[in-house]
Amino acid sequence: MTPGQNTLPAAVADAIRADLQSVAEATVAAIIIEVPSYADAFGGEMGRTIETAVQLALGGFLELATATGGADASTPIGAALEGAYALGRGEARSGRTMDALLGAYRVGARVSWRHMSGTAVAAGLTVAQLARFAELVFAYIDQFSASSVAGHSDELATTGRVRQRHLERLANLLLLGGSPQELTVAAERADWTPPRTLTAVILPEAKVRGALVSLDSRTLQCTEEVPDLGAVGELVVLLVPDAEARSRAALTRTLDGRDAVVGPPRPWAEVHASYGRALRALRLGFTPDGSAALDTEERLADLVLRADDAALADLRARVLAPLAELSPSARDKLTETLRSWLLHQGRRDQIAAELFVHPQTVRYRMQQLRELYGARLEDPRTVLDLTVALGVRST
């Protein structure tokens, strides 16, 4: 409304102002009936906040409707709009969408318009003024709604960022091996319910987003500087909940083609051990084959044998010393035969099938080996050393 004839006449404004309390009460009553999700809210602190907001809204509207100096629906009504903004933030903190609040606004606009328009007409408002009054009511409600939506969005953005930072700090503390008390406090601060176990997964940063789509929503991502990981490239650590038993197979399938190294499942507060296993596998040169994820649980013997490559090389040289004087070709054949003999526990047909030779050839080669090693092939300690030394092929 513009000054003069377009503002509410003083008598009309006075009549509406006198009726504001009853209008507010009628509006609240209608909202309780027509917006079921607010039926309980009016009984507690939220109820007092909403009732205050209704009073502010109506008072702010009346201030706008009686303003002079070219006021219109865009004129800021500080207290009322701040109240609407606070309501939006409160809805977000309660975990609710804006649907209920916007529904309440629609109900409130209808009920308050019915009461105020009746009072205004009885106080002498003309038809033309009534039409402009209606425009102002609903323009004001739109502005009020927009302020609440802004508050709701800002609260979600703020709480989302804060929680994400807490989750990142929790993940980093887990990798560092924080104390149980520290981890429990960090999990509570992040609003994160600890699972039974966590499994560390190391994968390239470029493959993380695609993997997260299919992983448990509780999966933690370490975005801070990860301990000891800088030396092995642009990699990211994920901590995946409850990926054990049958769920582990599902996890490795999800990670196929993502160049991932998967540690063992560990109690959630001990996941640093899972991370340590996966990291050692990378440092020892174990890498995914490009299609399947590298599951460290399937490579335990290799990891043990490769834990000290220099010691393994020394052991291999010592136990294979009896073959040192042979030609390279003969030495390789007898080494492979000895390895197969150990792994197949002397079963000649299985050895022959693995080496693609005739069983008689296996018999001939084993005669050569017994001549070279003598009684040592019957010695448990020598057999153990040979099994460890030849358990993985030399690289």
Residue pairs with C-beta under 8 A, 6 or more apart in sequence:
1 7
1 8
1 65
1 67
1 71
1 72
1 132
1 133
1 136
2 70
2 72
3 68
3 69
3 70
5 129
6 129
6 132
7 65
7 66
7 67
7 68
8 16
8 65
8 66
8 120
8 125
8 129
8 133
9 123
9 124
9 125
9 129
10 66
11 123
11 124
12 119
12 120
12 123
12 124
12 125
13 62
13 65
13 66
14 123
15 119
15 120
15 122
15 123
16 62
16 116
16 119
16 120
16 123
17 62
19 115
19 116
19 119
20 55
20 58
20 59
20 62
22 115
23 58
23 111
23 112
23 115
23 116
24 51
24 54
24 55
24 58
26 111
26 112
26 115
27 54
27 58
27 107
27 108
27 111
27 112
28 42
28 50
28 51
28 54
30 107
30 108
30 110
30 111
31 38
31 50
31 104
31 107
31 108
32 38
32 39
32 42
34 103
34 107
35 100
35 103
35 104
35 107
37 96
37 100
38 50
38 100
38 104
41 47
41 50
42 50
42 51
46 90
46 94
49 86
49 87
49 90
50 87
50 104
52 83
53 83
53 84
53 86
53 87
54 108
56 79
56 80
56 83
57 80
57 83
57 84
57 108
57 144
58 112
59 79
59 80
60 77
60 79
60 80
60 81
60 140
61 77
61 80
61 136
61 137
61 140
63 77
64 71
64 73
64 75
64 77
64 136
64 140
65 133
65 136
67 75
72 136
72 139
73 135
73 136
73 139
73 140
73 142
73 143
74 143
80 144
81 143
81 144
81 147
82 147
84 144
84 145
84 147
84 148
84 151
85 147
85 148
85 150
85 151
86 151
87 101
87 148
87 151
88 98
88 101
88 147
88 148
88 149
88 150
88 151
88 152
88 153
88 154
88 155
89 151
89 152
89 154
89 155
90 151
91 97
91 98
91 100
91 101
91 148
91 152
92 151
92 152
92 153
92 155
92 156
92 159
93 155
93 159
98 148
98 149
98 152
101 148
101 152
102 145
102 148
102 149
105 141
105 144
105 145
105 148
106 141
108 141
109 137
109 138
109 141
112 137
113 134
113 137
113 138
116 137
117 130
117 133
117 134
120 129
120 130
120 133
121 130
125 133
163 190
163 191
166 186
166 189
166 190
166 191
166 192
167 190
167 192
167 220
167 221
168 220
168 221
168 222
168 223
168 224
169 186
169 190
169 224
170 183
170 186
170 187
170 189
170 190
170 192
170 220
171 220
171 221
171 222
171 223
171 224
171 237
171 239
172 222
172 224
172 226
173 182
173 183
173 186
174 183
174 198
174 220
174 239
174 268
174 269
174 271
174 272
175 200
175 222
175 226
175 227
175 237
175 239
175 271
175 272
175 275
176 227
176 272
177 272
178 186
180 269
183 269
184 194
187 193
187 194
192 218
192 220
193 218
194 268
194 269
195 216
195 218
195 241
195 242
195 268
196 241
196 242
196 244
196 267
196 268
197 241
197 242
197 243
197 244
197 265
197 266
197 267
197 268
197 271
198 220
198 239
198 240
198 241
198 265
198 266
198 267
198 268
198 271
198 274
199 239
199 240
199 243
199 244
199 248
199 251
199 262
199 263
199 264
199 265
199 266
199 271
199 274
200 237
200 238
200 239
200 240
200 262
200 263
200 271
200 274
200 275
200 277
200 278
201 211
201 237
201 238
201 239
201 240
201 251
201 255
201 260
201 261
201 262
201 263
201 278
202 229
202 235
202 236
202 237
202 260
202 261
202 263
202 275
202 278
202 279
202 282
203 211
203 235
203 236
203 238
203 255
203 258
203 259
203 260
203 261
204 233
204 234
204 235
204 236
204 258
204 259
205 234
205 235
205 236
206 234
207 258
207 259
207 260
208 221
208 236
208 238
210 258
211 238
211 254
211 255
211 258
211 260
212 219
212 221
212 238
214 254
215 238
215 240
215 251
215 254
216 240
216 241
216 242
216 243
218 241
219 238
219 239
219 240
219 241
220 238
220 239
221 236
221 237
221 238
221 239
222 236
222 237
222 238
222 239
223 236
226 235
226 236
226 237
228 279
229 235
229 237
229 279
231 283
232 279
232 282
232 283
237 275
239 271
240 251
241 268
242 265
243 250
243 251
243 265
244 265
248 265
248 295
248 297
251 262
252 262
252 292
252 293
252 295
255 262
255 293
256 291
256 292
256 293
257 290
257 291
258 293
259 287
259 288
259 290
260 288
260 293
260 294
261 278
261 281
261 282
261 286
261 287
261 288
261 293
261 294
261 296
262 278
262 293
262 294
262 295
262 296
262 297
263 273
263 274
263 275
263 276
263 277
263 278
263 296
264 273
264 274
264 277
264 296
264 297
265 274
266 273
266 274
277 296
277 303
278 296
280 303
280 307
281 294
281 296
281 299
281 303
284 303
284 306
284 307
284 309
285 306
285 395
286 294
286 296
286 299
286 302
286 303
286 306
287 294
288 294
296 303
301 391
301 392
302 391
302 392
305 312
305 388
305 391
305 392
306 312
306 392
312 388
312 389
312 392
315 385
315 388
315 389
316 389
316 390
316 394
318 385
318 389
319 382
319 385
319 386
319 389
319 390
320 331
320 335
320 389
322 372
322 373
323 331
323 334
323 335
323 372
324 331
326 334
333 365
334 365
334 368
334 369
334 372
335 390
336 355
337 351
337 355
337 362
337 365
337 366
337 369
338 369
338 386
338 390
339 390
339 393
340 350
340 351
340 354
340 355
341 351
341 362
341 366
341 369
342 383
342 386
342 387
342 390
343 387
343 391
344 350
344 351
344 354
348 359
348 362
348 363
349 359
351 359
351 362
352 358
352 359
352 361
352 362
355 361
355 362
369 377
370 377
373 382
376 382
377 383
